[in-house]
Amino acid sequence: MKKYVIWMLAACLTVCSPVMTSCSSTNDVESSAKKNYFTSWNECDALSALKLYVEDVTNPKSANFIKEEDRIATFDMDGTFVGELYPTYLEYNLLEYRALDDPDYRDKAPEDVREAAQNIRDFVRNGKALPSGFDMIHAYAAAKAYAGMSLAEFDAYVRAYANKPANGFTGMTYGQAIYQPMREVFEYLKANGFTCYVVSGSDRFICRILAESVGIAPNRVIGMDVKLKSTNQGDVPGVSFTMGKEDYLIRTDELIIKNLKTNKVLQIAQEIGKVPVLSFGNSGGDQAMHNYCLGNSKYKSAAFMLVADDDERDHANREKALKLAAQWKEAGYYVISMKDDFRTIYGSNVKKVDFTF
């Protein structure tokens, strides 16, 4: 009789445990669905569109259901979830500091690097327009400015700069300048089975540091790239050189790619290998990435453009932003208004102030 009771208990546990696991999983999903992820948002069309889209494509009963492994979302960085603070990209600010202010480098900076940095300074302080094609001017200058640094040295250099107080704000460093509402978007998508990638025109290794704070792993960051080499490699091609245990990697002055416009699409195809179903950006440099997403022939997709139209809580050109908003809507993108849709931008402890030079 005792053996029979034990056998019955074992059989019950074997049969019941999958049911218990299923119930636990269901409760987790229901809990996630009920959670309000968007406490930093006002109710708005863009947010409603995002939530309706996610609810639709994650519903197994929907004709638009997307398998979890294909729920790919791509995000631009500067101006999309990281503040454009100076009012230029962090990597522009960093080059300006490196070439004009860093006592360990400024006297050794090549003339073209100093000139690019001065262009940034004149733009920021005097409102002078940047030269035509400055994206590439900066890219080549930045490759030179950090050449010879090991990856660990460059990482430390960027982190040290990111810890500086953000000019034009109180209560925030450059590294903390993440749009709080967009942080919530990352959390929401992750909870609903999406894999998020950062696809930026900024240096990949700078992006990796800033993307940490929104939970993006280094292998999910795509950006501008310079060629790397091993310390003892010299001019020998990598295919002909065997790196030693004592070697480490250093940056060179050779630019591989500036990751803008269609280059973003090419890099997504090469590094991710799947067409995104969601795309987030803020500028014309992101349109190709958005159009690639919206051209997804397999799944329902959506693209969102954030416009910096809040000149009270942030440093922004509202007139320009409103023109862009109309342009993005015409192109078929959902528009996120920082002024109307964000309850807070950086958090209640952060205040906009005048720039100091």
C-alpha positions in Angstrom: 0.0 0.0 0.0 2.8 2.4 0.9 4.6 1.8 -2.4 1.3 2.4 -4.3 0.8 5.8 -2.5 4.4 6.8 -3.3 3.9 5.8 -6.9 0.7 7.9 -7.1 2.4 10.9 -5.6 5.3 10.7 -8.1 2.9 10.3 -11.0 0.9 13.3 -9.8 4.1 15.5 -9.6 5.2 14.4 -13.0 1.8 15.3 -14.6 1.1 18.4 -12.6 4.5 20.2 -12.8 4.1 21.3 -16.5 0.7 22.7 -15.6 2.2 24.6 -12.6 5.0 25.9 -14.8 2.5 27.0 -17.5 0.4 28.8 -14.9 3.5 30.6 -13.6 4.5 31.7 -17.1 0.9 32.9 -17.8 0.9 34.9 -14.7 4.2 36.5 -15.6 2.8 37.5 -19.0 -0.4 38.9 -17.6 1.6 40.8 -15.0 3.8 42.3 -17.7 0.7 43.2 -19.7 -0.8 45.0 -16.8 2.3 46.9 -15.8 2.4 50.6 -16.7 5.8 51.0 -18.3 5.2 54.5 -19.5 5.1 56.7 -16.4 7.3 59.4 -18.1 4.9 59.7 -21.1 1.7 61.7 -21.7 -1.0 59.9 -23.6 -0.3 60.5 -27.2 -0.8 59.1 -30.7 2.7 57.7 -31.0 2.6 55.9 -27.7 -0.8 54.5 -28.5 0.5 53.3 -31.9 3.4 51.6 -30.3 1.4 49.8 -27.7 -1.3 48.7 -30.2 1.5 47.4 -32.5 3.2 45.4 -29.8 -0.1 44.0 -28.5 -1.0 42.9 -32.0 2.3 41.3 -33.1 2.8 39.5 -29.7 -0.6 37.9 -29.7 -0.4 34.3 -31.0 -4.0 34.5 -32.2 -3.3 37.6 -34.4 -2.6 37.3 -38.1 0.3 39.7 -37.5 2.0 37.5 -34.9 5.8 37.7 -35.0 7.9 34.9 -33.6 10.1 36.2 -30.7 13.3 35.5 -32.5 12.2 37.9 -35.3 11.1 40.7 -33.1 14.0 43.0 -34.0 14.0 46.7 -33.1 16.7 49.1 -34.2 17.4 52.5 -32.5 19.5 55.4 -33.5 21.3 56.9 -30.5 22.1 60.6 -30.6 18.8 62.6 -30.4 16.8 59.3 -30.2 17.5 58.2 -26.7 20.7 60.1 -25.8 20.5 63.9 -25.6 22.0 66.1 -28.2 23.4 68.3 -25.5 25.8 70.9 -26.6 23.9 71.2 -29.0 26.0 68.6 -30.8 26.6 64.9 -30.5 28.7 63.6 -27.5 31.4 62.4 -29.9 31.6 65.9 -31.4 32.0 67.3 -27.8 34.6 64.7 -27.1 36.7 65.6 -30.2 36.5 69.3 -29.4 37.8 68.6 -25.9 40.5 66.2 -27.1 42.0 68.5 -29.7 41.5 71.9 -28.0 41.5 71.3 -24.3 43.2 68.0 -23.3 46.6 69.0 -22.0 48.0 65.6 -22.9 47.0 65.8 -26.5 46.2 69.3 -27.7 49.8 70.3 -28.6 50.2 67.1 -30.5 46.9 67.2 -32.5 47.4 67.2 -36.3 46.2 70.4 -38.0 43.2 68.8 -39.6 42.1 67.4 -36.3 42.4 70.8 -34.7 40.5 72.4 -37.5 37.6 69.9 -37.2 37.5 70.6 -33.5 37.5 74.3 -34.0 34.6 74.0 -36.5 32.6 72.3 -33.7 33.6 75.0 -31.2 32.6 77.8 -33.6 29.3 76.1 -34.3 28.5 75.7 -30.6 29.7 79.1 -29.3 29.2 81.4 -32.2 26.5 79.7 -34.2 28.7 79.4 -37.3 27.5 76.7 -39.7 29.5 73.5 -39.9 31.3 73.0 -43.2 29.5 70.9 -45.9 30.1 67.2 -45.5 31.2 67.6 -41.8 30.0 64.1 -40.9 32.9 62.7 -42.9 35.3 65.5 -41.9 34.7 64.6 -38.3 34.9 60.9 -38.9 38.4 61.1 -40.4 39.5 63.6 -37.7 38.2 61.4 -34.9 40.0 58.3 -36.3 43.3 60.2 -36.1 42.6 61.8 -32.7 42.4 58.5 -30.9 44.8 56.4 -33.0 47.2 54.4 -30.8 44.9 54.1 -27.9 44.1 50.6 -26.7 40.5 49.7 -26.4 40.8 49.8 -22.6 42.4 53.3 -22.8 39.7 54.6 -25.1 37.0 53.1 -23.0 38.4 54.9 -19.9 38.8 58.1 -21.8 35.2 58.2 -22.9 33.9 57.2 -19.5 35.9 60.0 -17.9 34.4 62.6 -20.3 30.9 61.1 -19.8 31.3 61.8 -16.1 31.7 65.5 -16.7 28.7 67.7 -15.9 26.6 68.3 -19.0 27.0 71.9 -20.1 23.6 73.6 -20.3 22.0 71.5 -17.5 22.2 71.1 -13.7 21.9 67.7 -12.1 23.2 65.6 -14.9 26.4 64.3 -16.4 26.9 63.6 -20.1 26.7 59.9 -19.5 23.4 60.3 -17.6 21.7 62.3 -20.5 19.3 59.5 -21.5 15.7 60.4 -22.3 13.7 58.8 -19.5 10.7 58.1 -21.7 12.8 56.2 -24.3 14.4 54.2 -21.4 10.9 53.0 -20.7 10.5 52.0 -24.4 13.5 49.7 -24.1 12.1 48.2 -21.0 8.7 47.6 -22.5 10.0 46.0 -25.7 12.4 43.8 -23.8 9.5 42.6 -21.6 7.6 41.7 -24.8 10.3 39.6 -26.3 11.9 42.2 -28.6 15.7 42.3 -29.2 16.9 45.8 -29.4 20.0 47.0 -31.4 21.6 50.5 -31.4 22.5 51.5 -34.9 24.3 54.9 -34.8 26.5 57.2 -36.8 28.7 57.7 -33.7 31.8 55.6 -32.9 30.8 52.1 -32.0 32.9 52.1 -28.8 31.4 55.3 -27.6 27.9 53.9 -28.3 28.6 50.8 -26.3 29.3 52.8 -23.2 26.2 54.9 -23.5 24.0 52.0 -24.5 24.9 50.2 -21.2 22.5 52.3 -19.3 19.5 51.2 -21.3 20.5 47.5 -21.1 22.0 47.0 -24.6 24.8 44.5 -24.7 28.0 45.5 -26.6 27.3 42.9 -29.3 24.1 44.6 -30.1 25.7 48.0 -31.0 26.5 49.0 -34.5 28.3 52.3 -35.2 31.1 54.1 -37.0 34.2 51.9 -37.1 37.9 52.4 -37.4 40.4 49.7 -38.2 42.0 47.9 -35.2 45.3 46.1 -35.0 47.4 44.1 -32.6 50.2 46.0 -30.7 53.0 44.0 -32.4 51.3 43.7 -35.8 52.9 46.8 -37.4 52.1 47.0 -41.1 51.6 43.3 -41.5 48.0 42.4 -42.7 45.9 40.6 -40.1 45.6 37.6 -42.4 49.4 37.1 -42.2 49.9 37.9 -38.6 49.3 35.7 -35.5 48.4 37.8 -32.4 50.4 36.8 -29.3 49.1 36.2 -25.8 50.9 39.4 -24.6 49.4 41.5 -27.4 46.3 43.7 -27.1 44.2 45.7 -29.6 44.7 49.3 -30.4 42.8 51.8 -32.6 44.3 53.0 -35.9 43.7 56.2 -37.9 42.0 54.2 -40.7 38.3 54.8 -41.0 36.3 51.8 -42.1 32.7 53.1 -42.2 30.6 56.1 -41.2 27.4 54.5 -40.3 24.8 56.9 -41.7 21.9 56.6 -44.2 22.1 53.5 -46.4 25.2 52.4 -44.6 23.0 51.7 -41.6 20.9 49.3 -43.7 24.0 47.6 -45.0 25.4 47.1 -41.5 22.0 45.8 -40.2 22.0 43.3 -43.0 25.5 42.2 -42.4 25.6 42.2 -38.6 22.0 41.3 -37.6 20.9 39.3 -40.7 17.2 40.1 -40.3 15.0 43.0 -41.4 13.8 44.9 -38.3 10.1 45.2 -37.5 10.5 48.4 -35.4 12.8 51.3 -36.1 13.4 54.5 -34.0 15.3 57.6 -35.1 15.3 61.4 -35.2 16.9 62.6 -38.4 17.4 62.2 -42.1 20.3 59.9 -41.4 17.8 57.4 -40.1 15.3 57.4 -43.0 17.0 54.6 -44.9 16.9 52.4 -41.8 13.2 53.3 -41.3 12.4 52.5 -44.9 14.2 49.2 -44.7 12.1 48.3 -41.7 8.8 49.4 -43.4 9.7 47.4 -46.5 9.7 44.2 -44.4 7.9 41.8 -46.7 7.4 39.2 -44.0 6.0 41.0 -41.0 4.0 44.1 -40.0 6.4 46.9 -39.1 6.4 50.4 -37.8 8.9 53.4 -37.6 9.1 56.3 -35.2 10.8 59.6 -35.5 11.5 61.7 -32.3 11.5 65.5 -32.8 13.3 67.9 -30.5 10.6 70.5 -30.3 10.9 71.3 -26.6 12.9 74.5 -26.2 11.9 75.0 -22.6 13.2 71.9 -21.0 16.0 71.2 -23.6 18.2 73.1 -26.0 16.2 72.8 -29.2 15.3 74.6 -32.4 11.5 74.3 -32.3 10.8 75.9 -35.6 13.1 73.4 -37.4 11.6 70.5 -35.4 8.1 71.3 -36.4 9.0 71.3 -40.1 10.7 68.0 -39.6 7.6 66.6 -37.8 5.5 67.4 -40.9 8.1 65.8 -43.2 8.3 62.6 -41.1 4.5 62.2 -41.0 4.4 62.6 -44.7 6.9 59.9 -45.1 4.7 57.5 -43.1 6.6 57.5 -39.7 4.9 58.0 -36.3 6.2 61.2 -34.8 7.1 61.5 -31.1 7.0 65.1 -29.8 9.4 65.7 -26.8 7.3 68.8 -25.9 3.9 67.2 -26.1 4.5 63.5 -25.4 7.2 63.5 -22.8 6.1 64.2 -19.2 9.7 64.5 -18.3 12.8 64.4 -20.5 15.8 63.6 -18.2 14.0 63.5 -14.8 12.7 66.0 -12.4 16.1 66.8 -10.9 17.6 68.0 -14.2 17.1 71.6 -15.2 18.0 73.5 -18.3 20.4 76.4 -17.8 22.5 78.7 -20.0 25.6 77.3 -21.5 28.9 78.3 -19.9 32.2 78.7 -21.8 
